[in-house]
């Protein structure tokens, strides 16, 4: 299991909550199945049309040791599951944080992660 260390979330400069850390651990279990063998970072990018949307666009990218400047798309264990976990985790967020329309999760090979949210202006 990856050792996950909480990192600040954008716009609120807060550390990840226990619920977010738990969600990221569940997401990571799927993300680490499928990338190139020499990956250094894995990115999940979720884009929603509006706050509270249940569906949206998701992309999975791997940054490889052999080509660190060229992220490559890949398919994790299930293309829908990681984004669904993140969207479902909104129910555990404080009201001020639930209205995100974009999320970027980065998992590093050493287990650290960053989870950043984008909010409408």
C-alpha positions, 0 to 999 in steps of 0.5 A: 500500500502506498504511504500517502502524505497530505498536501495542501489543497488549492484555493483553501491552503488546507491539508487534506482531510482524513476523508480525502486521504482515505479517498485518495488511498482508494483511488491510488489502488486503481491508478497504480494498475496500468501505467508504464513501468517507469512512472514517476507521477500519475495524474488524474484530472477531473473536469465538471461542467458545474459545481455538484455535477455527478459526471464530467471528463476525466483524464489519466496521465503518467509521467515517465522517468524516461520522458519526464516532459511528456506525460502519456495517457494510460488506462487505470484498473477502471476508467470510471472508478477513481473519478467516481470515488473523488466525486462521491467524497464531496459528501464528506467535504465541508460546505465551502469546499464542495463546489469544485468544478475541477480536481487534479490528483497527483500521486508520486512514486514515493506515495506522496500526493497533491489534491488540488481543486478548482472553483468557479469564479 
